[in-house]
Amino acid sequence: MKRYKAKGVILIQAVAAVLMIVILSAVTIVAGRTYINAGKRSTAAADTAALGGYISQYHMEIGSYPGTLSDLTKAKGQYGPWIRAVPMDPFGNSYQYSSNEKKGFIVFSVGQDGRAASSIDNGICGDDIGYSE
């Protein structure tokens, strides 16, 4: 009976195993980033909806919209403060806010690209995430 020596088989198996690990890691990293960004968008949507509620409450109690979001952190007369601190959006930017007594208000996150596309006249646009009234 002849015996065959396995020359290079171990090396080919090792290279194939390492290649499969690299491919699986790349797929996992890409999928993970997608889920993380979806979570950030969801957090920004919840934050802007909450800020919208605080702004509406401020408007109802004071009779005008706050000048800035930081006005929500201060007591005014017998009312407020409505929040302890204005949060940062999940992408590391400040939430954007604009108001107009005739048109209402808009509060939004600039999203992942960091550029504001939304306005009180155009509403929420682009990849911005927000709330308007």
MIDOSE-1310 file (N, C-alpha, C; in nm, 2 decimals, decimal comma, always signed):
residues 133
mkry	+0,08/-0,12/+0,00/+0,00/+0,00/+0,00/+0,09/+0,12/+0,00; +0,06/+0,22/-0,09/+0,13/+0,34/-0,10/+0,08/+0,44/+0,00; +0,18/+0,52/+0,06/+0,14/+0,62/+0,15/+0,18/+0,76/+0,08; +0,08/+0,84/+0,08/+0,10/+0,98/+0,02/+0,13/+1,08/+0,13
kakg	+0,23/+1,16/+0,10/+0,26/+1,27/+0,19/+0,18/+1,39/+0,16; +0,12/+1,45/+0,26/+0,04/+1,57/+0,24/+0,13/+1,69/+0,24; +0,17/+1,73/+0,12/+0,26/+1,84/+0,10/+0,17/+1,97/+0,07; +0,18/+2,07/+0,16/+0,11/+2,19/+0,13/-0,04/+2,19/+0,17
vili	-0,10/+2,08/+0,21/-0,24/+2,08/+0,24/-0,27/+2,16/+0,36; -0,19/+2,15/+0,46/-0,21/+2,22/+0,58/-0,20/+2,37/+0,56; -0,11/+2,42/+0,48/-0,09/+2,56/+0,44/-0,22/+2,61/+0,37; -0,27/+2,53/+0,27/-0,39/+2,57/+0,20/-0,51/+2,58/+0,29
qava	-0,52/+2,48/+0,38/-0,63/+2,49/+0,48/-0,62/+2,61/+0,57; -0,50/+2,64/+0,61/-0,48/+2,75/+0,70/-0,52/+2,88/+0,63; -0,47/+2,90/+0,51/-0,50/+3,02/+0,43/-0,65/+3,03/+0,40; -0,72/+2,92/+0,37/-0,86/+2,92/+0,35/-0,94/+2,96/+0,48
avlm	-0,89/+2,91/+0,59/-0,96/+2,94/+0,72/-0,94/+3,09/+0,75; -0,82/+3,14/+0,73/-0,80/+3,28/+0,76/-0,88/+3,37/+0,67; -0,89/+3,33/+0,54/-0,97/+3,40/+0,44/-1,12/+3,41/+0,48; -1,17/+3,30/+0,53/-1,31/+3,29/+0,57/-1,33/+3,38/+0,69
ivil	-1,24/+3,38/+0,79/-1,25/+3,47/+0,91/-1,25/+3,61/+0,87; -1,16/+3,65/+0,77/-1,16/+3,79/+0,73/-1,29/+3,83/+0,66; -1,34/+3,75/+0,57/-1,47/+3,78/+0,51/-1,58/+3,79/+0,61; -1,59/+3,70/+0,70/-1,70/+3,70/+0,80/-1,68/+3,83/+0,89
savt	-1,56/+3,87/+0,92/-1,54/+3,99/+1,00/-1,58/+4,11/+0,92; -1,55/+4,12/+0,80/-1,59/+4,23/+0,71/-1,74/+4,25/+0,71; -1,81/+4,13/+0,69/-1,96/+4,14/+0,68/-2,02/+4,18/+0,81; -1,96/+4,13/+0,92/-2,01/+4,17/+1,05/-1,99/+4,31/+1,08
ivag	-1,88/+4,37/+1,05/-1,85/+4,51/+1,07/-1,95/+4,60/+0,99; -1,97/+4,57/+0,87/-2,06/+4,65/+0,78/-2,20/+4,64/+0,84; -2,25/+4,52/+0,88/-2,38/+4,50/+0,93/-2,39/+4,57/+1,07; -2,29/+4,57/+1,15/-2,29/+4,64/+1,28/-2,30/+4,79/+1,26
rtyi	-2,23/+4,84/+1,17/-2,24/+4,99/+1,15/-2,39/+5,03/+1,11; -2,45/+4,94/+1,02/-2,59/+4,97/+0,98/-2,68/+4,97/+1,10; -2,67/+4,88/+1,19/-2,75/+4,87/+1,31/-2,72/+4,99/+1,41; -2,60/+5,03/+1,42/-2,56/+5,14/+1,51/-2,62/+5,27/+1,45
nagk	-2,61/+5,29/+1,32/-2,67/+5,41/+1,26/-2,82/+5,41/+1,27; -2,88/+5,30/+1,26/-3,03/+5,29/+1,28/-3,06/+5,33/+1,42; -2,98/+5,28/+1,52/-3,01/+5,32/+1,66/-2,99/+5,47/+1,68; -2,89/+5,53/+1,62/-2,87/+5,67/+1,64/-2,98/+5,75/+1,58
rsta	-3,03/+5,71/+1,46/-3,15/+5,78/+1,40/-3,27/+5,77/+1,49; -3,29/+5,65/+1,55/-3,40/+5,63/+1,63/-3,39/+5,71/+1,76; -3,28/+5,72/+1,82/-3,25/+5,81/+1,93/-3,28/+5,96/+1,90; -3,23/+6,00/+1,79/-3,25/+6,14/+1,74/-3,40/+6,17/+1,72
aadt	-3,47/+6,07/+1,67/-3,62/+6,09/+1,65/-3,69/+6,10/+1,78; -3,65/+6,02/+1,88/-3,71/+6,03/+2,01/-3,68/+6,16/+2,08; -3,55/+6,20/+2,07/-3,51/+6,32/+2,14/-3,58/+6,44/+2,08; -3,59/+6,45/+1,95/-3,65/+6,57/+1,89/-3,80/+6,57/+1,92
aalg	-3,87/+6,45/+1,92/-4,01/+6,45/+1,96/-4,03/+6,50/+2,11; -3,94/+6,46/+2,20/-3,94/+6,50/+2,33/-3,92/+6,65/+2,34; -3,82/+6,70/+2,27/-3,79/+6,85/+2,27/-3,91/+6,92/+2,21; -3,97/+6,87/+2,11/-4,09/+6,93/+2,05/-4,20/+6,94/+2,16
gyis	-4,22/+6,84/+2,24/-4,32/+6,84/+2,35/-4,29/+6,95/+2,45; -4,16/+6,96/+2,49/-4,12/+7,07/+2,58/-4,14/+7,21/+2,52; -4,11/+7,22/+2,40/-4,13/+7,35/+2,33/-4,27/+7,39/+2,33; -4,36/+7,29/+2,29/-4,50/+7,32/+2,29/-4,55/+7,35/+2,43
qyhm	-4,51/+7,29/+2,53/-4,55/+7,32/+2,67/-4,50/+7,46/+2,71; -4,38/+7,49/+2,67/-4,32/+7,63/+2,70/-4,42/+7,73/+2,63; -4,45/+7,71/+2,51/-4,53/+7,80/+2,43/-4,67/+7,81/+2,50; -4,73/+7,70/+2,54/-4,86/+7,71/+2,61/-4,85/+7,79/+2,74
eigs	-4,75/+7,77/+2,82/-4,74/+7,83/+2,95/-4,69/+7,97/+2,94; -4,60/+8,01/+2,85/-4,54/+8,14/+2,85/-4,61/+8,23/+2,74; -4,66/+8,17/+2,64/-4,73/+8,25/+2,53/-4,64/+8,28/+2,41; -4,52/+8,23/+2,41/-4,43/+8,25/+2,30/-4,33/+8,14/+2,29
ypgt	-4,27/+8,12/+2,18/-4,17/+8,01/+2,17/-4,04/+8,05/+2,23; -3,97/+7,96/+2,28/-3,83/+7,99/+2,34/-3,74/+8,05/+2,23; -3,65/+8,14/+2,27/-3,56/+8,19/+2,17/-3,46/+8,09/+2,13; -3,41/+8,01/+2,23/-3,32/+7,90/+2,20/-3,36/+7,78/+2,28
lsdl	-3,30/+7,67/+2,25/-3,33/+7,55/+2,33/-3,28/+7,56/+2,47; -3,18/+7,64/+2,50/-3,13/+7,65/+2,63/-3,23/+7,73/+2,72; -3,33/+7,80/+2,66/-3,43/+7,87/+2,74/-3,52/+7,77/+2,81; -3,52/+7,64/+2,76/-3,60/+7,54/+2,83/-3,54/+7,49/+2,96
tkak	-3,42/+7,53/+2,98/-3,35/+7,49/+3,11/-3,36/+7,59/+3,22; -3,43/+7,70/+3,19/-3,44/+7,81/+3,29/-3,59/+7,83/+3,33; -3,60/+7,86/+3,46/-3,74/+7,89/+3,51/-3,78/+8,03/+3,46; -3,90/+8,04/+3,43/-3,95/+8,17/+3,38/-4,08/+8,20/+3,46
gqyg	-4,08/+8,29/+3,55/-4,20/+8,32/+3,63/-4,23/+8,19/+3,72; -4,35/+8,15/+3,71/-4,39/+8,03/+3,79/-4,36/+7,90/+3,72; -4,32/+7,91/+3,59/-4,31/+7,79/+3,51/-4,16/+7,75/+3,49; -4,14/+7,63/+3,45/-4,01/+7,58/+3,42/-3,92/+7,54/+3,54
pwir	-3,81/+7,50/+3,52/-3,75/+7,46/+3,39/-3,81/+7,34/+3,33; -3,81/+7,32/+3,20/-3,88/+7,21/+3,13/-3,78/+7,10/+3,12; -3,65/+7,12/+3,10/-3,55/+7,01/+3,10/-3,43/+7,06/+3,18; -3,35/+6,96/+3,22/-3,23/+7,00/+3,30/-3,12/+7,05/+3,21
avpm	-3,10/+6,99/+3,10/-2,99/+7,03/+3,00/-3,04/+6,99/+2,86; -2,99/+7,06/+2,77/-3,02/+7,03/+2,63/-2,92/+6,92/+2,58; -2,98/+6,81/+2,54/-2,89/+6,70/+2,50/-2,82/+6,73/+2,36; -2,71/+6,66/+2,34/-2,64/+6,66/+2,21/-2,71/+6,55/+2,13
dpfg	-2,71/+6,56/+2,00/-2,77/+6,45/+1,92/-2,67/+6,34/+1,91; -2,72/+6,22/+1,88/-2,63/+6,10/+1,88/-2,51/+6,10/+1,79; -2,51/+6,20/+1,69/-2,40/+6,21/+1,60/-2,30/+6,31/+1,65; -2,32/+6,36/+1,77/-2,22/+6,45/+1,83/-2,24/+6,60/+1,79
nsyq	-2,35/+6,63/+1,74/-2,39/+6,77/+1,70/-2,49/+6,83/+1,79; -2,51/+6,96/+1,79/-2,62/+7,02/+1,87/-2,75/+7,01/+1,79; -2,86/+6,99/+1,86/-2,99/+7,00/+1,79/-3,01/+7,14/+1,74; -3,07/+7,15/+1,62/-3,10/+7,27/+1,56/-3,25/+7,31/+1,59
yssn	-3,27/+7,44/+1,61/-3,40/+7,49/+1,65/-3,43/+7,62/+1,58; -3,55/+7,64/+1,53/-3,60/+7,76/+1,48/-3,74/+7,78/+1,50; -3,79/+7,90/+1,53/-3,93/+7,92/+1,55/-3,98/+8,05/+1,48; -4,11/+8,05/+1,46/-4,18/+8,16/+1,40/-4,32/+8,16/+1,46
ekkg	-4,36/+8,26/+1,52/-4,50/+8,26/+1,58/-4,61/+8,23/+1,48; -4,59/+8,26/+1,35/-4,69/+8,23/+1,26/-4,68/+8,09/+1,20; -4,56/+8,04/+1,19/-4,54/+7,91/+1,12/-4,51/+7,80/+1,22; -4,49/+7,83/+1,35/-4,46/+7,72/+1,45/-4,31/+7,71/+1,47
fivf	-4,27/+7,59/+1,49/-4,12/+7,57/+1,51/-4,08/+7,44/+1,45; -3,94/+7,43/+1,44/-3,88/+7,30/+1,40/-3,76/+7,28/+1,49; -3,74/+7,15/+1,52/-3,62/+7,11/+1,60/-3,57/+6,98/+1,53; -3,44/+6,98/+1,50/-3,39/+6,86/+1,43/-3,25/+6,83/+1,45
svgq	-3,21/+6,71/+1,42/-3,07/+6,67/+1,42/-3,02/+6,68/+1,27; -2,90/+6,72/+1,25/-2,84/+6,73/+1,12/-2,81/+6,59/+1,06; -2,82/+6,49/+1,14/-2,79/+6,36/+1,09/-2,65/+6,32/+1,08; -2,62/+6,21/+1,01/-2,48/+6,16/+1,00/-2,39/+6,25/+0,92
dgra	-2,44/+6,32/+0,82/-2,36/+6,40/+0,73/-2,32/+6,53/+0,79; -2,38/+6,57/+0,90/-2,35/+6,70/+0,97/-2,39/+6,82/+0,91; -2,47/+6,82/+0,80/-2,52/+6,94/+0,73/-2,67/+6,95/+0,74; -2,71/+7,07/+0,77/-2,85/+7,10/+0,79/-2,92/+7,12/+0,65
assi	-3,02/+7,04/+0,62/-3,10/+7,06/+0,50/-3,24/+7,11/+0,53; -3,28/+7,10/+0,66/-3,41/+7,14/+0,70/-3,42/+7,29/+0,74; -3,54/+7,34/+0,73/-3,57/+7,47/+0,77/-3,72/+7,48/+0,81; -3,76/+7,59/+0,87/-3,90/+7,61/+0,91/-3,99/+7,62/+0,79
dngi	-3,93/+7,67/+0,68/-4,01/+7,68/+0,56/-4,02/+7,55/+0,48; -3,91/+7,47/+0,48/-3,91/+7,35/+0,40/-3,94/+7,23/+0,48; -3,95/+7,23/+0,61/-3,97/+7,11/+0,69/-3,84/+7,03/+0,70; -3,86/+6,90/+0,74/-3,75/+6,81/+0,76/-3,71/+6,76/+0,62
cgdd	-3,58/+6,78/+0,58/-3,53/+6,74/+0,45/-3,40/+6,66/+0,46; -3,36/+6,60/+0,35/-3,23/+6,53/+0,35/-3,23/+6,42/+0,45; -3,11/+6,40/+0,51/-3,09/+6,30/+0,61/-3,12/+6,35/+0,75; -3,17/+6,47/+0,76/-3,20/+6,53/+0,89/-3,32/+6,45/+0,96
igys	-3,32/+6,45/+1,09/-3,42/+6,38/+1,17/-3,48/+6,48/+1,26; -3,61/+6,50/+1,26/-3,66/+6,60/+1,35/-3,81/+6,60/+1,37; -3,86/+6,71/+1,42/-4,00/+6,73/+1,46/-4,03/+6,88/+1,42; -4,15/+6,90/+1,36/-4,19/+7,03/+1,34/-4,34/+7,05/+1,37
e	-4,38/+7,17/+1,40/-4,52/+7,20/+1,43/-4,56/+7,32/+1,36
